[in-house]
Amino acid sequence: MPDSPEAPKSLRDPAVLAARRAMADEPHIRPLRALARRIAEERKAEVPDPDPLDGGVDARLLLLLETPGPSIGRTGFVSRDNATGTAANLFRFLREAGIARRDTLIWNAVPWVIHAPGALNRAPRRSEAAAAAPYFAPLLALLPRLAVVVPAGRFAQHAAAPLKQARPDLPVVPIPHPSPTYVCTSPSVRERILAGLSQAAAQLGPMA
């Protein structure tokens, strides 16, 4: 497996993106990719794949965002390496918290693209959260080592309720959304994100 990038936004490099796409059917990603394709077919909307540099089905930490943004179309991945401010913040926060990349899976509470082609992203609706809820059970079934869920932002925290119902033993550690819009509003947002990720890292314990 290629080394992890040392700086954010690496997927804006066509060569890096091509190499990442060549890994998209690796065994640790293939079941999650199949789930994404199933959701895409049922919802009639694009669903990006998990990043194959992340942990895939071996992940112990599920980081739950809200919904794919317009930039997803440029790479096809839910990734900390996408060329967006949110992804760059995630890249830095996860590294600063000392969370190993192989321990993580980044997923969206509403996993399919909800904005119209060419339009800016919008806030997901409660009806979309309700429609997405049944997909948490098959997601959990693919993550036998999962030890903690980190929902990012209010919507993801609300949408994570079915996860808690399905796995009451599963710790849920909410953090603010890592979007630059929020992170730049107050130094406390950054501090709360890092505190939450550090708490989640503590839930992981030692590597098996």
C-alpha positions in Angstrom: 0.0 0.0 0.0 1.4 3.5 -0.9 2.6 5.7 1.9 0.1 8.1 3.3 0.4 11.7 2.0 2.3 14.1 4.1 0.1 17.1 3.3 -3.6 17.8 2.7 -5.3 18.0 -0.7 -3.1 15.5 -2.4 -6.0 14.2 -4.6 -5.9 17.3 -6.7 -2.8 15.8 -8.3 -4.0 13.7 -11.3 -1.3 11.1 -10.8 -2.1 10.7 -7.1 -5.8 10.4 -7.9 -5.1 7.8 -10.6 -3.1 5.7 -8.2 -5.8 5.9 -5.6 -8.5 4.8 -8.1 -6.3 1.8 -9.0 -6.6 0.8 -5.3 -10.4 1.1 -5.2 -11.1 -2.6 -5.4 -8.6 -3.7 -2.7 -10.1 -6.4 -0.4 -10.5 -4.1 2.6 -12.5 -1.7 0.6 -14.5 -4.0 -1.8 -17.4 -4.7 0.6 -17.9 -1.1 1.4 -17.7 -0.2 -2.2 -20.4 -2.8 -2.9 -22.6 -1.2 -0.2 -22.0 2.3 -1.8 -23.1 0.9 -5.2 -26.2 -0.7 -3.7 -27.2 2.6 -2.1 -26.5 4.5 -5.3 -28.8 2.1 -7.2 -31.6 2.3 -4.7 -31.4 6.1 -4.2 -30.6 6.9 -7.9 -27.8 9.2 -6.9 -24.1 9.2 -6.8 -22.4 7.6 -3.7 -18.6 8.2 -3.3 -16.4 5.3 -2.3 -14.4 5.2 0.9 -10.7 6.1 0.5 -8.6 2.9 0.1 -5.8 4.4 2.1 -8.1 4.3 5.1 -9.0 1.2 7.1 -12.0 0.1 5.2 -13.7 -3.0 6.9 -10.8 -3.1 9.4 -11.6 0.4 10.7 -12.0 0.8 14.5 -13.2 4.5 14.3 -16.1 5.6 12.1 -16.0 9.3 11.4 -19.5 10.3 10.2 -19.8 13.5 8.2 -23.1 14.9 6.8 -23.4 14.4 3.0 -21.1 14.4 0.0 -20.3 17.9 -1.2 -19.9 19.0 -4.9 -16.2 18.4 -4.8 -16.8 14.6 -4.5 -17.5 14.5 -8.2 -13.9 15.3 -8.9 -12.5 12.3 -7.1 -15.3 9.9 -6.3 -13.9 9.4 -2.8 -14.9 10.4 0.7 -11.4 11.4 1.7 -9.3 13.6 4.0 -7.2 14.1 0.8 -9.9 15.8 -1.2 -9.0 19.4 -2.2 -11.5 21.1 0.2 -11.1 23.1 3.4 -13.1 20.5 5.3 -11.0 17.6 4.1 -7.8 19.6 4.9 -9.0 20.3 8.4 -9.8 16.6 8.9 -6.4 15.6 7.6 -4.7 17.9 10.2 -7.0 17.2 13.1 -6.8 13.4 12.8 -3.0 13.5 12.5 -2.7 15.9 15.5 -5.0 13.6 17.6 -2.6 10.7 16.8 -5.3 8.5 15.1 -3.8 6.0 12.7 -5.2 6.2 9.2 -5.6 2.4 9.1 -8.0 2.7 12.1 -10.4 5.1 10.3 -13.4 5.0 8.0 -14.9 8.3 6.8 -18.6 7.9 5.8 -21.6 10.2 5.4 -24.8 10.2 7.4 -26.6 10.6 4.1 -24.2 8.8 1.8 -25.6 9.9 -1.5 -25.2 13.3 -3.3 -28.3 15.4 -2.5 -27.5 18.6 -4.4 -28.6 19.1 -8.0 -25.9 18.8 -10.7 -23.8 22.0 -10.8 -25.5 23.4 -7.7 -23.9 24.2 -4.3 -24.4 21.8 -1.6 -27.3 22.3 0.8 -28.1 21.1 4.3 -29.7 17.6 4.3 -33.3 17.3 5.4 -34.7 15.2 8.1 -36.5 13.1 5.5 -33.1 12.3 4.0 -31.7 11.3 7.3 -34.7 9.0 7.8 -34.2 7.5 4.3 -30.5 6.9 5.2 -31.1 5.3 8.6 -31.7 1.7 7.2 -28.2 1.7 5.7 -26.5 1.9 9.0 -27.2 -1.8 9.8 -25.4 -3.1 6.7 -22.6 -0.7 7.3 -22.1 -1.9 10.9 -22.2 -5.5 9.7 -19.1 -4.7 7.6 -17.2 -3.3 10.5 -16.5 -6.1 13.0 -13.6 -4.2 14.7 -15.5 -0.9 15.2 -14.9 0.6 18.6 -16.1 4.2 18.4 -18.2 6.5 16.3 -17.4 10.2 15.8 -20.3 12.2 14.3 -19.1 15.6 13.1 -21.7 18.4 13.3 -25.3 18.5 14.6 -26.9 16.7 11.6 -24.5 13.8 11.8 -25.0 13.6 15.6 -28.8 13.4 15.1 -28.4 10.9 12.3 -26.1 8.7 14.4 -29.1 7.7 16.7 -29.8 4.5 14.7 -26.2 3.4 15.2 -26.6 3.8 18.9 -29.8 1.8 18.9 -28.2 -1.0 16.9 -25.1 -1.1 19.0 -25.8 0.4 22.5 -22.4 -0.6 23.6 -20.7 1.5 20.9 -19.2 4.8 22.3 -20.3 7.9 20.4 -18.1 10.9 20.6 -19.5 14.0 18.9 -17.4 16.8 17.6 -18.1 20.1 15.8 -18.1 19.9 12.0 -14.6 20.5 10.7 -15.7 22.9 7.9 -13.6 26.1 7.8 -16.8 28.0 8.3 -17.1 26.7 11.8 -13.4 26.2 12.7 -12.7 29.8 11.9 -15.5 31.2 14.0 -13.8 30.6 17.4 -10.6 29.0 18.7 -12.8 26.9 20.9 -14.2 25.0 17.9 -10.7 23.7 17.1 -10.1 22.8 20.7 -13.4 20.9 20.9 -12.7 18.9 17.8 -9.2 17.9 19.0 -10.6 17.1 22.5 -13.3 14.8 20.9 -10.8 13.1 18.6 -8.4 12.5 21.5 -11.3 11.0 23.5 -12.1 8.8 20.6 -8.5 7.8 20.2 -8.5 6.7 23.9 -11.5 4.4 23.2 -9.5 2.6 20.6 -7.0 1.2 23.1 -3.9 -0.7 21.9 -3.8 -2.3 18.5 -4.8 -5.9 18.5 
